[in-house]
Amino acid sequence: MDLQDFDGSGLYFDEPLAPEVAACLDTASDQYSQGTAEAPLLQAQALAPENLTVLVGLYRFYYYQHRYADALGVAQRVMDIVAPRIGLPPYWGDITGDHLVDAAERGFGLLRFYLLALKGGGYLSLRMGRFEQGKTMLLKVVELDADNRLGARLLLEVLAGHNAQIFTFPTAATAEIRP
């Protein structure tokens, strides 16, 4: 399955926003440079806790503030919301190629979004020094994206280049790291 071959329909930002949620996001955008965007983002999340646009805004805020643990929590929340919408197992480590085929039929854009959240979670885990967790997450993305259309393989190569002793393929014990 080519994860770049999609028509752009069913993307996370296609979900409608209530006017009060949109106003919170606008306020957050205006306040970002002052560093006060978190409060309106959290208000938007309280109003629309499963809206993916809101969660992307919150993720980006945390990421650019170098609050990686908070960003990782948002990435996990995104996966928790998207997985049942497209028929994926609750735990990312249980996803197989067969699940991908079924999920793509339900929402290809959401499937890509899910896998990008998983890749982001792997990257954030690496940034926080959780090398085994990050590596395992990225290995799952590479397994599911054999053509490397999402670019997770490069992150694994960088990890291998910087610290070869931690770059070993998962054993049964490390393959079951759960969030």
Sequence and secondary structure as in RCSB ss.txt:
>XXXX:A:sequence
MDLQDFDGSGLYFDEPLAPEVAACLDTASDQYSQGTAEAPLLQAQALAPENLTVLVGLYRFYYYQHRYADALGVA
QRVMDIVAPRIGLPPYWGDITGDHLVDAAERGFGLLRFYLLALKGGGYLSLRMGRFEQGKTMLLKVVELDADNRL
GARLLLEVLAGHNAQIFTFPTAATAEIRP
>XXXX:A:secstr
  TT   S S GGGS   HHHHHHHHHHHHHGGGT  HHHHHHHHHH TT HHHHHHHHHHHHHTT HHHHHHHH
HHHHHHHHHHHT  SSGGG  HHHHHHHHHHHHHHHHHHHHHHHHHHHHHHHTT HHHHHHHHHHHHHH TT TT
 HHHHHHHHHHH GGG     HHHHT   
